[in-house]
């Protein structure tokens, strides 16, 4: 049984998958199924990790595999709101940069 929960919301052309809990080997298959299903439903999939407390290589693999599937289908998959250790793991592995949404405007640091 997976140790994470998922909630979804949609808008035209956009599917948001908000995850909570732990994305690890135990939930890998369910996570992959959710991500690939989202790609079939919208051109843009946004994965909100704000409530994710742990991610291991299985969770990262599911995210990267879904990212490549979205690209092959002509869509996009982005990860947002990673926090704490989850953000650290994504940064160290380079996945944060791969799955980051495009910048929508100037950053605060650019104003100083």
C-alpha positions, 0 to 999 in steps of 0.5 A: 500500500502506498504511503502517499495521497494524491489529489487532483484538479484540472483547468483547460489544458492543465492537470495538477497532481498534489501529493502528500506523504512519502514517494518511495518504492512502496508507492512507485507503481501507483505514482507512475500510474497517476503521473502517466494518467495525468499526461494522457489528460492534459498538455501541462501536468503540474506535480505539487510536492508541498506536502511530500515528506520523503522521496527516494530514487523510486519516486525520482525515477517515476517523476523523470520517466513521466517527464520524458513521456510528457515530452514525447507526447508534446506536453510538459510536466513540472514539479513545484513547491518541493520543501526541505529534504525533498527539495534537497534530494531533487537539487542534488540529483539535478531533477529540480532543474530538469522539472522546474517550470519556466520562469514567469517573471523577474526574480526578487534577487534581480531587483536588488 
